[in-house]
Amino acid sequence: MKLPGSLIVALFLTGCASTQSISFSPSQDYAVSVSSNLFDAVRIDNNDITLFNDGKALGFIRVEPIPSDAPSTSEFINILKSASESESVETQTLGIYPGFTGFSAEVRNYKTGYLINAENPSSVLIFSFPEDTFEDVAKTISSGI
């Protein structure tokens, strides 16, 4: 009788365990939160964060400067979008982020997002995750910490 009671308590505690999100800010202009149960290791390089799970790359968060001679923000996004499109790549506008403009491109079960912060359009946030995780990560994007 003790075993079933212990099992019930263990199941209850497991069900109550919470998963925290970890916030990454590769620059002052961007912050992205990722659920801690999705990754177990992080590699950080210059403005580049790669998340791993069981030794395999899960996704990345990167910030790249926009060239000073680039056209307007909307034109720059359109150039990136055109360069990403092909018969095997589906792109769509990401319009759910107030203060950000951009799009996503889907290739082989991965989505890559390209976003520019309207407050400081000197860099582009590039982030890529499996398509079943992408939206959960994308909806956390905000200005940097």
TORVO-82461 format. One record per residue: residue number from 0; x, y, z of N, C-alpha, C, O in turn; residue in one letter. Coordinates in Angstrom, 2 decimals. Last residue first. Layout:
+-----+---------+---------+---------+---------+---------+---------+---------+---------+---------+---------+---------+---------+---+
|   k |    n_xx |    n_yy |    n_zz |   ca_xx |   ca_yy |   ca_zz |    c_xx |    c_yy |    c_zz |    o_xx |    o_yy |    o_zz | r |
+-----+---------+---------+---------+---------+---------+---------+---------+---------+---------+---------+---------+---------+---+
| NUM |       X |       Y |       Z |       X |       Y |       Z |       X |       Y |       Z |       X |       Y |       Z | a |
...
+-----+---------+---------+---------+---------+---------+---------+---------+---------+---------+---------+---------+---------+---+
This chain:
+-----+---------+---------+---------+---------+---------+---------+---------+---------+---------+---------+---------+---------+---+
|   k |    n_xx |    n_yy |    n_zz |   ca_xx |   ca_yy |   ca_zz |    c_xx |    c_yy |    c_zz |    o_xx |    o_yy |    o_zz | r |
+-----+---------+---------+---------+---------+---------+---------+---------+---------+---------+---------+---------+---------+---+
| 144 |   17.65 |   43.24 |  -23.40 |   17.69 |   43.47 |  -21.96 |   18.73 |   44.54 |  -21.67 |   18.94 |   44.90 |  -20.52 | i |
| 143 |   15.89 |   44.16 |  -26.47 |   16.92 |   43.55 |  -25.63 |   16.86 |   43.95 |  -24.17 |   16.12 |   44.85 |  -23.77 | g |
| 142 |   12.41 |   43.76 |  -27.29 |   13.64 |   44.55 |  -27.28 |   14.60 |   43.94 |  -26.28 |   14.17 |   43.26 |  -25.35 | s |
| 141 |   11.39 |   40.36 |  -28.02 |   11.16 |   41.72 |  -27.52 |   12.45 |   42.51 |  -27.68 |   13.46 |   41.99 |  -28.16 | s |
| 140 |    9.84 |   37.26 |  -28.64 |   10.81 |   38.28 |  -29.05 |   10.40 |   39.66 |  -28.55 |    9.24 |   40.06 |  -28.64 | i |
| 139 |    8.09 |   35.23 |  -28.21 |    8.75 |   35.81 |  -27.03 |    9.67 |   36.97 |  -27.37 |   10.22 |   37.60 |  -26.47 | t |
| 138 |    7.20 |   34.11 |  -30.53 |    6.26 |   34.98 |  -29.82 |    6.87 |   35.63 |  -28.57 |    6.24 |   36.48 |  -27.94 | k |
| 137 |    9.33 |   32.44 |  -31.32 |    9.10 |   33.72 |  -31.99 |    8.20 |   34.66 |  -31.20 |    8.42 |   35.87 |  -31.19 | a |
| 136 |    8.99 |   30.12 |  -29.77 |   10.16 |   30.97 |  -29.57 |    9.88 |   32.37 |  -30.13 |   10.17 |   33.37 |  -29.47 | v |
| 135 |    6.60 |   29.16 |  -30.78 |    6.73 |   29.36 |  -29.33 |    7.92 |   30.26 |  -29.01 |    7.85 |   31.07 |  -28.08 | d |
| 134 |    7.23 |   28.95 |  -33.52 |    6.23 |   29.94 |  -33.08 |    6.33 |   30.22 |  -31.58 |    6.18 |   31.36 |  -31.15 | e |
| 133 |    9.26 |   26.82 |  -33.47 |    9.50 |   28.18 |  -33.96 |    8.52 |   29.20 |  -33.40 |    8.94 |   30.23 |  -32.87 | f |
| 132 |    8.65 |   24.23 |  -32.95 |    9.12 |   25.05 |  -31.83 |    9.17 |   26.53 |  -32.20 |    9.12 |   27.39 |  -31.32 | t |
| 131 |    8.02 |   23.03 |  -35.30 |    7.09 |   22.82 |  -34.19 |    7.47 |   23.63 |  -32.95 |    6.69 |   23.70 |  -32.00 | d |
| 130 |   10.21 |   23.67 |  -36.97 |    8.92 |   24.34 |  -37.19 |    7.94 |   24.14 |  -36.04 |    7.10 |   25.01 |  -35.81 | e |
| 129 |   13.26 |   24.29 |  -35.15 |   12.33 |   23.36 |  -35.80 |   10.94 |   24.00 |  -35.90 |   10.54 |   24.77 |  -35.02 | p |
| 128 |   14.69 |   27.59 |  -35.74 |   14.30 |   26.48 |  -34.86 |   13.42 |   25.52 |  -35.65 |   12.88 |   25.88 |  -36.70 | f |
| 127 |   16.57 |   30.53 |  -35.89 |   16.12 |   29.35 |  -36.60 |   15.87 |   28.21 |  -35.62 |   16.72 |   27.91 |  -34.78 | s |
| 126 |   16.89 |   34.01 |  -36.40 |   16.73 |   32.90 |  -35.48 |   16.11 |   31.73 |  -36.22 |   15.24 |   31.90 |  -37.07 | f |
| 125 |   18.30 |   37.11 |  -36.59 |   18.07 |   35.90 |  -37.37 |   17.98 |   34.76 |  -36.37 |   18.89 |   34.55 |  -35.57 | i |
| 124 |   17.80 |   40.50 |  -36.54 |   17.78 |   39.30 |  -35.71 |   17.45 |   38.13 |  -36.62 |   16.44 |   38.15 |  -37.33 | l |
| 123 |   19.81 |   43.04 |  -37.86 |   18.71 |   42.11 |  -38.10 |   18.89 |   40.91 |  -37.18 |   19.99 |   40.37 |  -37.04 | v |
| 122 |   20.47 |   46.54 |  -37.19 |   20.82 |   45.12 |  -37.21 |   19.57 |   44.28 |  -37.45 |   18.45 |   44.74 |  -37.26 | s |
| 121 |   19.52 |   49.07 |  -37.16 |   20.90 |   48.92 |  -37.61 |   21.34 |   47.46 |  -37.66 |   22.45 |   47.16 |  -38.11 | s |
| 120 |   17.00 |   50.23 |  -36.33 |   17.11 |   49.34 |  -37.49 |   18.53 |   49.19 |  -38.04 |   18.73 |   49.17 |  -39.25 | p |
| 119 |   15.62 |   50.65 |  -33.60 |   17.03 |   50.74 |  -33.95 |   17.30 |   49.80 |  -35.11 |   17.79 |   48.68 |  -34.91 | n |
| 118 |   12.86 |   50.44 |  -33.64 |   13.48 |   51.48 |  -32.82 |   14.95 |   51.70 |  -33.16 |   15.46 |   52.81 |  -33.02 | e |
| 117 |   12.26 |   48.19 |  -35.17 |   11.99 |   49.52 |  -35.74 |   12.65 |   50.65 |  -34.95 |   12.95 |   51.70 |  -35.51 | a |
| 116 |   14.26 |   45.47 |  -35.58 |   13.65 |   46.29 |  -34.54 |   13.49 |   47.71 |  -35.09 |   14.48 |   48.36 |  -35.44 | n |
| 115 |   13.66 |   42.92 |  -37.87 |   14.37 |   44.18 |  -37.61 |   13.57 |   44.97 |  -36.59 |   12.35 |   45.11 |  -36.72 | i |
| 114 |   14.09 |   39.42 |  -38.43 |   13.34 |   40.55 |  -37.86 |   14.24 |   41.75 |  -37.65 |   15.41 |   41.62 |  -37.30 | l |
| 113 |   13.64 |   36.41 |  -39.77 |   14.48 |   37.59 |  -39.97 |   13.66 |   38.78 |  -39.50 |   12.64 |   39.12 |  -40.11 | y |
| 112 |   13.64 |   32.93 |  -38.96 |   13.02 |   34.25 |  -38.93 |   14.04 |   35.35 |  -39.09 |   15.17 |   35.23 |  -38.61 | g |
| 111 |   13.30 |   29.79 |  -40.28 |   14.26 |   30.82 |  -39.93 |   13.56 |   32.16 |  -40.04 |   12.95 |   32.49 |  -41.06 | t |
| 110 |   12.25 |   26.53 |  -39.50 |   11.88 |   27.89 |  -39.90 |   12.97 |   28.84 |  -39.42 |   13.50 |   28.70 |  -38.32 | k |
| 109 |   12.44 |   23.20 |  -40.71 |   13.02 |   24.29 |  -39.90 |   12.49 |   25.61 |  -40.43 |   12.30 |   25.79 |  -41.63 | y |
| 108 |   11.52 |   21.30 |  -42.48 |   11.05 |   21.24 |  -41.09 |   11.72 |   22.25 |  -40.15 |   11.57 |   22.16 |  -38.94 | n |
| 107 |   12.85 |   22.30 |  -44.99 |   13.03 |   20.98 |  -44.36 |   12.73 |   20.97 |  -42.86 |   13.61 |   20.66 |  -42.06 | r |
| 106 |   12.37 |   25.66 |  -44.46 |   13.11 |   24.68 |  -45.25 |   13.27 |   23.41 |  -44.43 |   13.75 |   23.45 |  -43.30 | v |
| 105 |   10.76 |   28.74 |  -44.48 |   10.71 |   27.35 |  -44.01 |   11.41 |   26.43 |  -44.99 |   11.10 |   26.40 |  -46.18 | e |
| 104 |   11.26 |   31.97 |  -43.28 |   11.45 |   31.06 |  -44.41 |   11.51 |   29.64 |  -43.86 |   12.22 |   29.37 |  -42.90 | a |
| 103 |    9.59 |   34.94 |  -42.23 |   10.20 |   33.65 |  -41.94 |   10.29 |   32.85 |  -43.23 |    9.49 |   33.04 |  -44.15 | s |
| 102 |   10.15 |   38.50 |  -41.72 |    9.52 |   37.34 |  -42.36 |   10.19 |   36.07 |  -41.87 |   11.21 |   36.11 |  -41.19 | f |
| 101 |    9.50 |   41.85 |  -40.40 |   10.30 |   40.75 |  -40.90 |    9.49 |   39.63 |  -41.52 |    8.30 |   39.79 |  -41.80 | g |
| 100 |    9.67 |   44.28 |  -37.83 |    9.22 |   43.92 |  -39.17 |   10.10 |   42.79 |  -39.67 |   11.30 |   42.76 |  -39.40 | t |
|  99 |    8.50 |   45.43 |  -34.64 |    9.43 |   44.63 |  -35.45 |    8.82 |   44.40 |  -36.82 |    7.60 |   44.32 |  -36.96 | f |
|  98 |    6.53 |   46.69 |  -33.23 |    7.85 |   47.31 |  -33.23 |    8.89 |   46.55 |  -34.04 |   10.04 |   46.98 |  -34.12 | g |
|  97 |    4.83 |   43.75 |  -32.39 |    4.81 |   45.21 |  -32.42 |    6.23 |   45.78 |  -32.34 |    7.02 |   45.38 |  -31.49 | p |
|  96 |    4.61 |   41.01 |  -34.23 |    5.53 |   41.56 |  -33.25 |    5.51 |   43.08 |  -33.32 |    6.12 |   43.66 |  -34.22 | y |
|  95 |    3.32 |   39.78 |  -36.27 |    2.69 |   39.72 |  -34.95 |    3.54 |   40.35 |  -33.86 |    3.22 |   40.22 |  -32.68 | i |
|  94 |    4.15 |   39.39 |  -38.86 |    3.57 |   40.67 |  -38.51 |    2.96 |   40.71 |  -37.12 |    2.15 |   41.59 |  -36.83 | g |
|  93 |    6.13 |   38.03 |  -40.97 |    5.95 |   37.93 |  -39.53 |    5.44 |   39.28 |  -39.06 |    6.22 |   40.22 |  -38.89 | l |
|  92 |    5.26 |   36.61 |  -44.09 |    5.50 |   37.81 |  -43.29 |    5.25 |   37.52 |  -41.82 |    4.28 |   36.85 |  -41.47 | t |
|  91 |    6.89 |   33.69 |  -45.33 |    5.68 |   34.40 |  -44.90 |    6.06 |   35.57 |  -44.02 |    7.06 |   35.53 |  -43.31 | q |
|  90 |    8.07 |   31.35 |  -47.78 |    8.28 |   32.50 |  -46.89 |    6.93 |   33.09 |  -46.50 |    5.95 |   33.00 |  -47.25 | t |
|  89 |    9.31 |   28.18 |  -48.52 |    8.10 |   28.98 |  -48.34 |    8.41 |   30.12 |  -47.38 |    8.95 |   29.90 |  -46.30 | e |
|  88 |   11.32 |   26.64 |  -50.83 |   11.32 |   27.46 |  -49.62 |   10.07 |   28.32 |  -49.59 |    9.80 |   29.09 |  -50.52 | v |
|  87 |   11.40 |   25.41 |  -53.26 |   11.36 |   24.54 |  -52.07 |   11.32 |   25.31 |  -50.76 |   11.30 |   24.71 |  -49.68 | s |
|  86 |   11.51 |   27.46 |  -55.09 |   10.43 |   26.48 |  -55.20 |   10.29 |   25.64 |  -53.95 |    9.19 |   25.21 |  -53.60 | e |
|  85 |   12.37 |   30.30 |  -53.00 |   12.63 |   29.38 |  -54.10 |   11.45 |   28.41 |  -54.17 |   10.51 |   28.53 |  -53.40 | s |
|  84 |   13.53 |   33.09 |  -51.11 |   12.46 |   32.36 |  -51.78 |   12.98 |   31.48 |  -52.90 |   13.89 |   31.84 |  -53.64 | e |
|  83 |   15.67 |   34.58 |  -50.22 |   15.35 |   33.34 |  -49.51 |   14.35 |   32.48 |  -50.27 |   14.31 |   31.27 |  -50.08 | s |
|  82 |   15.74 |   36.87 |  -51.73 |   16.91 |   35.98 |  -51.79 |   16.61 |   34.63 |  -51.15 |   17.24 |   33.63 |  -51.50 | a |
|  81 |   13.33 |   38.01 |  -50.92 |   13.49 |   37.57 |  -52.31 |   14.65 |   36.59 |  -52.45 |   14.56 |   35.61 |  -53.18 | s |
|  80 |   14.04 |   38.63 |  -48.26 |   12.94 |   37.71 |  -48.54 |   13.05 |   37.16 |  -49.95 |   12.89 |   35.95 |  -50.16 | k |
|  79 |   16.09 |   40.52 |  -48.60 |   16.35 |   39.25 |  -47.90 |   15.30 |   38.21 |  -48.24 |   15.62 |   37.05 |  -48.48 | l |
|  78 |   14.57 |   42.50 |  -49.92 |   15.74 |   41.90 |  -50.59 |   16.07 |   40.56 |  -49.94 |   16.31 |   39.57 |  -50.64 | i |
|  77 |   12.70 |   43.12 |  -47.93 |   12.24 |   42.55 |  -49.21 |   13.38 |   41.91 |  -49.98 |   13.18 |   40.88 |  -50.63 | n |
|  76 |   14.41 |   44.21 |  -46.00 |   13.66 |   42.98 |  -45.69 |   13.19 |   42.32 |  -46.98 |   13.27 |   41.10 |  -47.11 | i |
|  75 |   15.20 |   46.49 |  -47.45 |   16.20 |   45.51 |  -47.04 |   15.53 |   44.17 |  -46.73 |   16.02 |   43.12 |  -47.13 | f |
|  74 |   12.76 |   47.85 |  -47.68 |   13.44 |   47.38 |  -48.89 |   14.47 |   46.31 |  -48.55 |   14.61 |   45.33 |  -49.28 | e |
|  73 |   12.29 |   48.42 |  -44.98 |   11.35 |   47.58 |  -45.71 |   11.97 |   47.04 |  -47.00 |   11.73 |   45.89 |  -47.37 | s |
|  72 |   14.56 |   50.06 |  -44.40 |   14.31 |   48.81 |  -43.68 |   13.40 |   47.89 |  -44.47 |   13.69 |   46.70 |  -44.61 | t |
|  71 |   16.15 |   51.35 |  -47.42 |   15.28 |   51.45 |  -46.25 |   15.06 |   50.07 |  -45.63 |   15.33 |   49.04 |  -46.25 | s |
|  70 |   19.34 |   49.93 |  -48.43 |   18.18 |   50.81 |  -48.63 |   17.34 |   50.88 |  -47.35 |   17.82 |   50.48 |  -46.28 | p |
|  69 |   22.68 |   50.02 |  -47.09 |   21.44 |   49.31 |  -47.38 |   20.31 |   50.31 |  -47.60 |   20.32 |   51.40 |  -47.03 | a |
|  68 |   25.08 |   51.02 |  -46.31 |   24.58 |   51.47 |  -47.61 |   23.29 |   50.75 |  -48.02 |   22.86 |   50.85 |  -49.17 | d |
|  67 |   25.60 |   49.71 |  -43.95 |   25.27 |   51.15 |  -43.88 |   24.73 |   51.67 |  -45.21 |   23.99 |   52.66 |  -45.24 | s |
|  66 |   24.13 |   46.50 |  -43.49 |   25.13 |   47.36 |  -44.13 |   24.67 |   48.82 |  -44.16 |   23.50 |   49.11 |  -44.36 | p |
|  65 |   23.21 |   45.52 |  -40.29 |   22.69 |   45.85 |  -41.61 |   23.71 |   46.79 |  -42.26 |   24.12 |   47.77 |  -41.64 | i |
|  64 |   24.77 |   42.93 |  -38.39 |   24.59 |   44.35 |  -38.71 |   24.01 |   44.50 |  -40.12 |   24.30 |   43.70 |  -41.01 | p |
|  63 |   22.98 |   40.23 |  -36.92 |   23.92 |   40.67 |  -37.95 |   23.70 |   42.16 |  -38.21 |   22.55 |   42.61 |  -38.25 | e |
|  62 |   22.53 |   37.94 |  -34.37 |   22.31 |   39.33 |  -34.79 |   23.40 |   39.70 |  -35.78 |   24.59 |   39.51 |  -35.52 | v |
|  61 |   20.88 |   34.85 |  -33.72 |   22.04 |   35.60 |  -34.19 |   21.62 |   37.03 |  -34.53 |   20.48 |   37.28 |  -34.94 | r |
|  60 |   20.23 |   31.76 |  -32.47 |   19.78 |   33.14 |  -32.37 |   21.00 |   33.99 |  -32.71 |   22.05 |   33.86 |  -32.08 | i |
|  59 |   19.38 |   28.40 |  -33.47 |   20.31 |   29.48 |  -33.18 |   19.59 |   30.81 |  -33.14 |   18.50 |   30.98 |  -33.70 | f |
|  58 |   18.82 |   24.94 |  -32.50 |   18.52 |   26.18 |  -33.19 |   19.54 |   27.24 |  -32.85 |   20.45 |   27.02 |  -32.05 | g |
|  57 |   19.95 |   22.46 |  -31.85 |   18.49 |   22.62 |  -31.90 |   18.12 |   23.84 |  -32.73 |   17.22 |   23.79 |  -33.56 | l |
|  56 |   22.57 |   20.31 |  -32.52 |   22.12 |   21.70 |  -32.58 |   20.61 |   21.74 |  -32.74 |   20.05 |   21.12 |  -33.64 | a |
|  55 |   23.09 |   17.68 |  -30.22 |   22.71 |   18.10 |  -31.57 |   22.20 |   19.53 |  -31.52 |   21.49 |   19.92 |  -30.59 | k |
|  54 |   23.52 |   16.91 |  -27.60 |   24.68 |   17.03 |  -28.48 |   24.36 |   17.47 |  -29.90 |   25.28 |   17.63 |  -30.70 | g |
|  53 |   20.96 |   17.08 |  -26.41 |   21.62 |   15.78 |  -26.59 |   22.75 |   15.84 |  -27.62 |   22.90 |   14.92 |  -28.42 | d |
|  52 |   20.61 |   20.12 |  -27.86 |   19.88 |   19.13 |  -27.09 |   20.47 |   17.77 |  -27.42 |   20.48 |   17.35 |  -28.58 | n |
|  51 |   21.72 |   23.54 |  -27.95 |   21.89 |   22.12 |  -28.24 |   20.98 |   21.28 |  -27.35 |   20.63 |   21.68 |  -26.24 | f |
|  50 |   21.81 |   26.72 |  -29.49 |   21.26 |   25.87 |  -28.45 |   21.35 |   24.41 |  -28.89 |   21.11 |   24.09 |  -30.05 | l |
|  49 |   23.94 |   29.41 |  -30.03 |   23.46 |   28.14 |  -30.56 |   23.01 |   27.28 |  -29.39 |   23.75 |   27.12 |  -28.41 | t |
|  48 |   24.16 |   32.76 |  -30.68 |   23.86 |   31.81 |  -29.62 |   23.30 |   30.55 |  -30.28 |   22.30 |   30.62 |  -30.99 | i |
|  47 |   26.06 |   35.51 |  -31.46 |   25.53 |   34.26 |  -32.00 |   25.36 |   33.27 |  -30.85 |   26.32 |   32.98 |  -30.13 | d |
|  46 |   27.66 |   37.71 |  -30.82 |   26.27 |   37.93 |  -31.26 |   25.61 |   36.70 |  -31.87 |   24.72 |   36.83 |  -32.70 | n |
|  45 |   30.34 |   35.63 |  -30.81 |   29.98 |   37.04 |  -31.03 |   28.58 |   37.16 |  -31.61 |   28.34 |   36.76 |  -32.75 | n |
|  44 |   28.95 |   32.73 |  -29.17 |   30.02 |   33.39 |  -29.90 |   29.59 |   34.85 |  -30.06 |   28.57 |   35.26 |  -29.49 | d |
|  43 |   28.01 |   30.23 |  -27.04 |   27.87 |   31.66 |  -27.30 |   29.13 |   32.16 |  -27.99 |   30.23 |   32.03 |  -27.46 | i |
|  42 |   26.08 |   27.37 |  -26.76 |   27.38 |   27.89 |  -27.20 |   27.16 |   29.35 |  -27.59 |   26.25 |   29.67 |  -28.35 | r |
|  41 |   24.48 |   25.39 |  -24.33 |   24.47 |   26.64 |  -25.09 |   25.91 |   26.97 |  -25.50 |   26.83 |   26.86 |  -24.69 | v |
|  40 |   22.39 |   22.57 |  -23.53 |   23.70 |   23.22 |  -23.63 |   23.58 |   24.44 |  -24.55 |   22.71 |   24.50 |  -25.42 | a |
|  39 |   19.87 |   21.61 |  -23.58 |   20.67 |   21.26 |  -22.41 |   22.07 |   21.86 |  -22.45 |   22.85 |   21.68 |  -21.52 | d |
|  38 |   16.47 |   22.55 |  -24.47 |   17.92 |   22.49 |  -24.70 |   18.64 |   22.13 |  -23.41 |   18.12 |   22.31 |  -22.31 | f |
|  37 |   13.79 |   22.49 |  -23.76 |   14.15 |   22.24 |  -25.15 |   15.64 |   22.06 |  -25.39 |   16.04 |   21.47 |  -26.39 | l |
|  36 |   13.27 |   23.29 |  -21.21 |   13.20 |   21.86 |  -21.47 |   13.57 |   21.50 |  -22.91 |   13.64 |   20.32 |  -23.24 | n |
|  35 |   13.33 |   26.06 |  -21.18 |   14.53 |   25.35 |  -20.73 |   14.46 |   23.85 |  -20.97 |   15.49 |   23.18 |  -20.95 | s |
|  34 |   12.16 |   27.89 |  -23.92 |   11.82 |   26.99 |  -22.82 |   13.02 |   26.12 |  -22.46 |   13.65 |   25.53 |  -23.34 | s |
|  33 |   13.54 |   31.02 |  -24.59 |   13.38 |   29.64 |  -25.04 |   13.12 |   28.78 |  -23.81 |   13.79 |   28.92 |  -22.79 | v |
|  32 |   13.23 |   34.38 |  -25.66 |   13.13 |   33.40 |  -24.58 |   12.86 |   32.02 |  -25.16 |   12.07 |   31.87 |  -26.09 | s |
|  31 |   15.19 |   37.05 |  -26.77 |   14.40 |   35.89 |  -27.17 |   14.39 |   34.93 |  -26.00 |   15.44 |   34.67 |  -25.39 | v |
|  30 |   15.76 |   40.43 |  -27.56 |   15.75 |   39.39 |  -26.53 |   14.80 |   38.30 |  -27.01 |   13.74 |   38.58 |  -27.58 | a |
|  29 |   17.55 |   43.17 |  -29.04 |   16.73 |   41.96 |  -29.16 |   16.86 |   41.07 |  -27.93 |   17.94 |   40.95 |  -27.34 | y |
|  28 |   19.27 |   45.31 |  -28.74 |   18.03 |   45.53 |  -29.48 |   17.08 |   44.34 |  -29.48 |   15.92 |   44.48 |  -29.88 | d |
|  27 |   21.64 |   44.64 |  -27.59 |   20.76 |   45.53 |  -26.83 |   19.39 |   45.68 |  -27.48 |   18.44 |   46.13 |  -26.83 | q |
|  26 |   22.00 |   41.11 |  -28.36 |   22.38 |   42.52 |  -28.49 |   21.39 |   43.35 |  -27.67 |   20.42 |   42.82 |  -27.13 | s |
|  25 |   21.15 |   38.64 |  -27.54 |   22.41 |   38.71 |  -28.28 |   22.88 |   40.14 |  -28.58 |   24.01 |   40.34 |  -29.00 | p |
|  24 |   19.76 |   37.54 |  -24.90 |   19.78 |   38.85 |  -25.53 |   21.11 |   39.02 |  -26.26 |   22.09 |   39.48 |  -25.67 | s |
|  23 |   17.54 |   35.09 |  -23.77 |   18.83 |   35.36 |  -24.40 |   18.73 |   36.72 |  -25.09 |   17.74 |   37.01 |  -25.76 | f |
|  22 |   15.92 |   33.63 |  -21.04 |   15.97 |   34.76 |  -21.96 |   17.39 |   34.98 |  -22.45 |   18.33 |   35.04 |  -21.66 | s |
|  21 |   14.30 |   30.63 |  -20.57 |   15.57 |   31.33 |  -20.40 |   15.61 |   32.43 |  -21.46 |   15.36 |   32.17 |  -22.64 | i |
|  20 |   11.46 |   29.53 |  -18.85 |   12.04 |   30.03 |  -20.09 |   13.30 |   30.79 |  -19.73 |   13.36 |   31.50 |  -18.73 | s |
|  19 |   10.88 |   26.54 |  -16.98 |   11.18 |   27.96 |  -17.08 |   11.67 |   28.30 |  -18.47 |   12.24 |   27.46 |  -19.17 | q |
|  18 |    8.38 |   24.40 |  -16.14 |    9.45 |   24.61 |  -17.09 |    9.66 |   26.11 |  -17.22 |    8.73 |   26.85 |  -17.53 | t |
|  17 |    7.56 |   22.85 |  -13.04 |    7.39 |   23.89 |  -14.04 |    8.61 |   23.95 |  -14.94 |    9.72 |   23.60 |  -14.55 | s |
|  16 |    5.86 |   20.09 |  -11.76 |    7.16 |   20.67 |  -12.11 |    6.96 |   21.70 |  -13.22 |    6.28 |   21.43 |  -14.21 | a |
|  15 |    3.52 |   18.82 |  -11.39 |    3.59 |   20.21 |  -10.91 |    4.92 |   20.88 |  -11.27 |    5.07 |   22.08 |  -11.09 | c |
|  14 |    3.96 |   16.27 |  -12.25 |    2.98 |   17.08 |  -12.97 |    3.04 |   18.54 |  -12.58 |    2.66 |   19.40 |  -13.36 | g |
|  13 |    5.71 |   15.43 |  -10.27 |    6.18 |   15.54 |  -11.64 |    5.25 |   16.43 |  -12.45 |    5.71 |   17.26 |  -13.24 | t |
|  12 |    3.98 |   15.37 |   -8.08 |    5.11 |   16.30 |   -8.08 |    5.65 |   16.51 |   -9.49 |    6.02 |   17.62 |   -9.86 | l |
|  11 |    2.22 |   13.34 |   -8.92 |    1.72 |   14.68 |   -8.62 |    2.84 |   15.71 |   -8.69 |    2.68 |   16.77 |   -9.28 | f |
|  10 |    3.96 |   11.16 |   -9.09 |    3.27 |   11.63 |  -10.29 |    2.74 |   13.04 |  -10.10 |    2.80 |   13.86 |  -11.02 | l |
|   9 |    4.69 |   10.97 |   -6.37 |    5.71 |   11.23 |   -7.39 |    5.07 |   11.76 |   -8.67 |    5.58 |   12.70 |   -9.28 | a |
|   8 |    2.20 |   10.37 |   -5.21 |    2.90 |   11.60 |   -4.82 |    3.94 |   11.97 |   -5.87 |    4.07 |   13.13 |   -6.24 | v |
|   7 |    1.73 |    7.89 |   -6.45 |    0.80 |    9.00 |   -6.66 |    1.47 |   10.34 |   -6.32 |    1.32 |   11.31 |   -7.05 | i |
|   6 |    3.88 |    6.42 |   -5.43 |    3.76 |    6.61 |   -6.86 |    2.84 |    7.79 |   -7.17 |    3.14 |    8.61 |   -8.04 | l |
|   5 |    3.25 |    6.36 |   -2.74 |    4.49 |    7.03 |   -3.17 |    4.43 |    7.35 |   -4.66 |    4.88 |    8.41 |   -5.10 | s |
|   4 |    0.91 |    4.83 |   -2.90 |    0.87 |    6.18 |   -2.35 |    2.08 |    6.99 |   -2.78 |    1.95 |    8.16 |   -3.13 | g |
|   3 |    1.88 |    2.38 |   -3.92 |    0.96 |    3.19 |   -4.72 |    0.87 |    4.63 |   -4.21 |    0.76 |    5.56 |   -5.01 | p |
|   2 |    3.66 |    1.68 |   -1.67 |    4.16 |    1.93 |   -3.02 |    3.17 |    2.74 |   -3.86 |    3.59 |    3.73 |   -4.46 | l |
|   1 |    2.04 |    1.14 |    0.55 |    2.93 |    2.30 |    0.57 |    3.41 |    2.67 |   -0.83 |    3.54 |    3.85 |   -1.15 | k |
|   0 |    0.81 |   -1.19 |    0.00 |    0.00 |    0.00 |    0.00 |    0.86 |    1.26 |    0.00 |    0.44 |    2.31 |   -0.49 | m |
+-----+---------+---------+---------+---------+---------+---------+---------+---------+---------+---------+---------+---------+---+
